[in-house]
């Protein structure tokens, strides 16, 4: 999710260009007609070429949990669709890109869903299979200690401490070092000695491996 680009102080609106770049969707802004990649938020052509949209942190959660935390949330209701024209694409593990291309890196299957991580110009990919089997995944990647939940990814350092996390009930985790309780969705300590502290969030997005590695060929693959 990104903040819309501003032109002369006014946020522009964006639309789907109908074009692809590196087998992924390309947006355009209606103010300058520049083309923007949905994967990295960069303008790839037009007057805004080279600029990058501000990324807004987002995560996956249940509607019940979100509603509990933010009861006044507004909901965007879209018209119901009878199906998707991309169903065949989603269902075929061999089909990479809607026009068909090859997996550029055989370290993972091309249609493997990964959580793509980025920090300080470094990139890593976490196979979703590893996340499905662990509600909390501890690892070292991007030259830092990381904890990955099903909602977000965070730097495990809090001040001078590197914390070791474990599950602590729905929506929570605790660290072994202090016994503090943390929200898996916000990275904030909500109880214990570290209450009020917040972990640094790491940019993360869900994407197919073949697409991610086309943008970031140097990407490491994260293992528990």
VENHUGI-V975233 format. One record per residue. N is the residue number from 0. NEAR is the number of other C-alpha atoms within 12 Angstrom. D_LAST is the distance of its C-alpha to the last C-alpha in Angstrom with 1 decimal. Layout:
# VENHUGI-V975233
n & near & d_last
N & NEAR & D_LAST
N & NEAR & D_LAST
This chain:
# VENHUGI-V975233
n & near & d_last
0 & 19 & 26.8
1 & 25 & 29.3
2 & 18 & 32.5
3 & 28 & 35.4
4 & 32 & 37.1
5 & 21 & 40.3
6 & 17 & 43.5
7 & 9 & 46.4
8 & 9 & 44.7
9 & 12 & 44.3
10 & 17 & 41.0
11 & 20 & 41.3
12 & 20 & 40.3
13 & 25 & 38.1
14 & 21 & 38.5
15 & 20 & 37.0
16 & 21 & 38.5
17 & 16 & 38.2
18 & 22 & 36.8
19 & 22 & 33.5
20 & 26 & 31.8
21 & 29 & 29.0
22 & 31 & 29.1
23 & 32 & 28.4
24 & 25 & 30.9
25 & 28 & 33.2
26 & 34 & 34.9
27 & 33 & 38.2
28 & 32 & 39.8
29 & 24 & 43.3
30 & 22 & 44.7
31 & 24 & 44.1
32 & 25 & 42.9
33 & 31 & 40.0
34 & 35 & 37.1
35 & 39 & 33.6
36 & 36 & 30.2
37 & 36 & 28.1
38 & 38 & 24.8
39 & 38 & 25.4
40 & 32 & 28.5
41 & 29 & 30.7
42 & 29 & 34.3
43 & 29 & 34.7
44 & 23 & 38.5
45 & 19 & 41.5
46 & 18 & 42.8
47 & 24 & 39.4
48 & 21 & 37.6
49 & 17 & 35.0
50 & 21 & 34.5
51 & 24 & 31.3
52 & 29 & 31.2
53 & 18 & 29.8
54 & 22 & 26.5
55 & 16 & 26.6
56 & 22 & 23.4
57 & 21 & 22.9
58 & 26 & 20.6
59 & 22 & 20.7
60 & 21 & 22.2
61 & 15 & 24.9
62 & 14 & 28.6
63 & 14 & 29.4
64 & 19 & 26.9
65 & 20 & 28.0
66 & 14 & 31.6
67 & 13 & 31.3
68 & 16 & 30.1
69 & 12 & 32.4
70 & 12 & 35.4
71 & 9 & 37.5
72 & 13 & 35.1
73 & 9 & 37.0
74 & 11 & 35.9
75 & 6 & 36.5
76 & 7 & 38.1
77 & 6 & 38.2
78 & 7 & 40.5
79 & 7 & 39.3
80 & 8 & 38.6
81 & 7 & 39.6
82 & 9 & 36.6
83 & 11 & 34.7
84 & 11 & 36.1
85 & 13 & 32.5
86 & 13 & 31.8
87 & 15 & 32.3
88 & 18 & 29.9
89 & 18 & 27.1
90 & 15 & 27.8
91 & 16 & 28.0
92 & 22 & 24.7
93 & 21 & 26.7
94 & 25 & 28.4
95 & 29 & 26.9
96 & 30 & 29.1
97 & 26 & 32.1
98 & 16 & 34.3
99 & 18 & 32.0
100 & 18 & 30.2
101 & 23 & 27.8
102 & 27 & 24.0
103 & 25 & 24.0
104 & 24 & 20.7
105 & 15 & 19.9
106 & 20 & 16.2
107 & 26 & 15.8
108 & 25 & 18.6
109 & 30 & 20.8
110 & 33 & 20.8
111 & 33 & 17.1
112 & 27 & 16.5
113 & 34 & 13.9
114 & 40 & 13.5
115 & 39 & 15.1
116 & 42 & 14.6
117 & 33 & 17.5
118 & 23 & 18.6
119 & 13 & 21.5
120 & 15 & 21.9
121 & 22 & 18.4
122 & 31 & 16.3
123 & 39 & 12.9
124 & 46 & 11.9
125 & 43 & 9.2
126 & 34 & 10.4
127 & 31 & 11.9
128 & 21 & 11.2
129 & 25 & 7.6
130 & 28 & 9.4
131 & 18 & 12.2
132 & 13 & 10.7
133 & 20 & 9.3
134 & 28 & 11.8
135 & 36 & 9.8
136 & 35 & 6.2
137 & 31 & 6.0
138 & 30 & 5.3
139 & 27 & 8.3
140 & 32 & 10.1
141 & 29 & 13.8
142 & 19 & 14.7
143 & 26 & 13.7
144 & 27 & 11.4
145 & 39 & 10.2
146 & 45 & 9.9
147 & 48 & 9.9
148 & 42 & 12.2
149 & 37 & 14.2
150 & 36 & 16.8
151 & 37 & 15.7
152 & 46 & 13.5
153 & 43 & 14.6
154 & 35 & 14.9
155 & 38 & 14.1
156 & 24 & 17.3
157 & 29 & 20.5
158 & 13 & 23.4
159 & 8 & 22.9
160 & 16 & 20.1
161 & 23 & 16.3
162 & 31 & 15.3
163 & 30 & 12.8
164 & 37 & 12.9
165 & 29 & 13.2
166 & 27 & 15.1
167 & 20 & 18.8
168 & 14 & 20.7
169 & 22 & 21.2
170 & 31 & 20.4
171 & 28 & 19.4
172 & 36 & 16.9
173 & 33 & 18.0
174 & 35 & 17.1
175 & 20 & 17.6
176 & 20 & 19.6
177 & 20 & 22.4
178 & 22 & 22.0
179 & 30 & 22.5
180 & 34 & 21.8
181 & 41 & 20.3
182 & 37 & 20.7
183 & 38 & 17.6
184 & 33 & 20.0
185 & 33 & 21.7
186 & 39 & 19.5
187 & 30 & 22.7
188 & 29 & 23.2
189 & 25 & 25.8
190 & 21 & 26.6
191 & 19 & 26.6
192 & 18 & 27.3
193 & 25 & 25.3
194 & 21 & 27.0
195 & 18 & 27.8
196 & 22 & 25.1
197 & 25 & 22.9
198 & 33 & 19.5
199 & 25 & 19.7
200 & 31 & 18.7
201 & 37 & 17.0
202 & 35 & 18.6
203 & 34 & 16.8
204 & 37 & 18.4
205 & 32 & 18.0
206 & 30 & 19.3
207 & 37 & 19.6
208 & 42 & 17.8
209 & 36 & 21.3
210 & 42 & 22.6
211 & 43 & 19.8
212 & 38 & 20.0
213 & 27 & 23.8
214 & 30 & 23.6
215 & 25 & 20.9
216 & 21 & 21.1
217 & 19 & 19.3
218 & 30 & 16.1
219 & 28 & 12.9
220 & 31 & 10.2
221 & 32 & 6.8
222 & 22 & 3.8
223 & 23 & 0.0
